[in-house]
Amino acid sequence: MIHPIVVGNWKMHNNYAGSVLLAKEVARYSEKIKHIDIVLAPPSIFVYPIYESLRARPSNLYLGVQNMMWENEGAYTGEISSIMVRGIAEYVILGHSERAKFFGETNEQVNKKIKNCLKNHLNCIVCIGEYDKYDLEDDYERELTRMKSDKGILSGLKERLTGLSAEDLENVSIAYEPVWAIGTGNNASGMYAGAIASIIKEFLHKELGISSSCRVLYGGSVDDKNAREFAAQTSIDGLLVGGESLNALRFAKICKIVSEVKSGR
């Protein structure tokens, strides 16, 4: 059975005091939430202070970072490496669409980052998503072909995972985030997200030889009102939450919903 996960991506929000307080509140609200992993990904400058403030955090609450350089060290002003956060954070979000949009990040660079993070024993959450919604209802086969074509999400995913073994990918989760849904309030339907997640899993298994135990998450305007719809999809193993993760009570509610749905409680 795949262990579900909910990830809070804080992006570039909060100051020092606000970040530590938010993390403490999430830890307090999530003390009784079981059966899932919960990951907080604050701005990297706040990861260590949060780590120190949450020494007694729940055993299923982890820290992550939002990006990583592909080298262990070097003349890369402003970057952080996996060895800098190893032992403090357990997860790293890689390939978010905002990295490509604002900083020109390529699939090749994401691939190098994944390899470096796995080499240094970090768990990767690799983002993938389309800019324009696929029309799966009217022409499924055509859209599946489009996903595999140049610039399609499956083609992009294959480029990001190039050179990785099935064993490597045991520590990789795929976050499906349709770009048209991120921060827009226009989330995908549960059925649509579930269909794409199922396609991703089948692609990983049949074309890349990756075990079906690889977690696939949904992200994109997730809140406590639609979380149950996504969690109910058998192909979706968790959620990547953006804006709603900045509110401890609502984020904890999302975690609780996923826990209840996936554990059948």
N, C-alpha and C positions, 0 to 999 in steps of 0.2 A: 504494500500500500504506500502510495506517495504521501509524504508528510507535507501538508499545506504550509504556505508562507504568506505573510503580509508585510510589505515593505513601505516605509514612509520616506519619500524623497522630499526633503525640505527645500531643495534648490538653494537660491541665494536669498534666504530670509532669516530674520532674527539677529539680535545682538548676543553678546556673551551671556548676560544674565537671563535673557529670555529663552535662550537655547537650553541652558542647564535646567531652568524651571520646567520647560516643556518636557524634557526628557524624564525628569523626576515624576511629573504628573502622569506621563504615559506608563512609567514603571508601576506607579501606585494603582492606576486604573486596570492594568493588565495582570495584576498579581494572580487572579483566579482564572485567567483565560488559559486553557490548556489545549493540547492536541494540535497546535500550530507553532511555527517559528515566527517571531516578530522582529523586524529589522528597522532600525532608525538610521537614516543617512543624512546627518546634518552637514553644513559646510565644514570642510576639512579642518579649519582652524579651531573648531569647537569639539572635535571628536575626543581629544585627550581630556579636556575638562569634564566632558560628559562621562567618559570612562571612569574618571576618578570619583565623580559624584554618584555613580551607580555601581559601586563595588558590590553591593548587596542586591543587585537587580534579580528579577526572576530568571531562572535558568534557560528559559526559551526566548529571552530578549537579547538581541545582538546589536552590534554597531556596524555600520557600513560607511563607505565614502562614495562620493558621486562621480569620481573620475580618477584616472591613474595614468602615469607616464609608462611607456613600454621599456624603459631602462631602469636599472637599479639605482644608478647615480649618474651625475654628469652635469654639463653646463646647459641646464634647461630651466632658465629663470622662471620662477612662479609655479613650477610643477612639483608634484609629490610622487614618491615611488612606493611600490608595494612593501618594500622592506622598512620604510619609515612608519607604516601603520600596522605592520604585522605584530600580533600580540595585543593590539588595542582594538582593531576592527577585524571582523571576520568576513565581511562581504564588500564587494565593490560593484557599483553600477557602471556599465560600460556601453558605449554606443548610443546614448540617448539622442533622439533626433535634434535636440537643441544644440548638441555638440557639433553636428553637421551644419545646422542652420547658421549658427553664429561664429563658429571657429573653423569651418571647412574640414572637419574630421572625415576621413575616408574609411571604407571597409578594411582596407589593408592595415591602417593604423589601429583600428579596433582589434583586428586579428592579432597584431603584435602585443597589444595590451593584455588580451586574454591569455596568451601564452606566458607572458611574464607573471601575471597574477597567479596562474595555476602553478607555475614553477615555484612560487613563493608561498604556496599553500593558502591562498585566499579563494573564497567562493565568488564566482562571477554571476552577475545578473545582466544578461546581454539583451539589449533592447532592439526591437525591430518593428517596423510599421509602415503603412502606405500613406501617401499624401492624398490620394483620391480613393473613395470607397469602392470596393469591389461589388459588382452586381451578381451575387451568387445565385439569386433566385431565378433570374431570366436566362442566364447562360453560364452554368457552373463550369463546364469543361473549358470554355473560352477564357474565363477568368482564372482558372487554375493554370492554364498555359501562360497567361499574362503574369502570374505570380512567379513563374519559373523563368521568365524572359529577362533580358537585361533591364536592370533597375526594378525588377519585381522583388517582393519581400523574401521569397524563397531563394532567389538568386543572391540577394544581399546576405541572407543568413548563411548560405553556403560559403561565400567569400569570407565572412567573419569567423567561420569555424574551420577554415582550411588548415590541414596539417595536424588537427587534433584527433586523438584516438578516442574510442568509446570510453576508455578508462579515464582519460582527461575530463571528459564531459560529465562524469558523475558529479562534479562540483560546479556545474554550470546550470543555471536556470535561464529560460528564454522569457523575456517580458514582451508580450505583444501589445504595442501601443500605437493604434492608428493615429497618425499625426493630425488628421482632421478633427480628432476628438480631444486632444491635449489642451487643457485650459479653456476650452470653448463652452463647456456645459452641455455639449452635444455628444454625449457618450454613445458608443455602439450599443445595440440591443444585446441582451444576453445570448440570444440564439445566433446572432451574427458573430459575436466574439467567440462563442463556443465552436462554431463551424471553422473559423480561422485557426483556433488553437488545435482542433482536431487535424486539420490539414498540415499544420506545422509538425505535429507529432508523427504523423504518417510519413512526412517527408524526411524527418530525422531518422526514423526507423528504416525505411526502405531504401533511401538514396544515400544516407550517410552512415548507416549501420549503427545508429545510436539507440540505446535501450529506451523503451517506452516509459521508463521510470524518470526520464528527464522532466523536470517541472516546467510547465508553461503558465505564465501569469498573464492577467489582463490589466492594462492601465489606460487611463484616459477619462478624465472627469468622473472618477469613482467617488461616491459618497455613501453615507449610511442609508440612503433611500434605495439605491440600485445595487448595493453590494450583494444582497441575497440573490438577486437575479443572476449575477455573474458566478457566484459561488455554487449555485445549483447546477451549473454546467459541468458534466463529468470530465470534460477535457481541460478545464481550467483548474489549476492547482493552487491558485492564490491571486493576490492583487498587488499592483504597484500603485500606491496612492500619492498624489501630489498635494494640492492645496489643502485637502481635508486632513492631512497628516500634521498640519500646523495647529490643529485644535485637538488637544489631548483626549477630551471626552468623546468627540465624534470619531477620532481615529480608533480609540479603544472599542467603540461600538462596532465599527467595521470589523475589527479583529474578532470580536465576540460573535458576530454574525457568521464569519467564515468558519470559526471553530465549531459553532453549532451545526451548520449545514454539512460540513465535511465529516464530522464525527457522528452525525445522525442523532444528536442529542436535542 
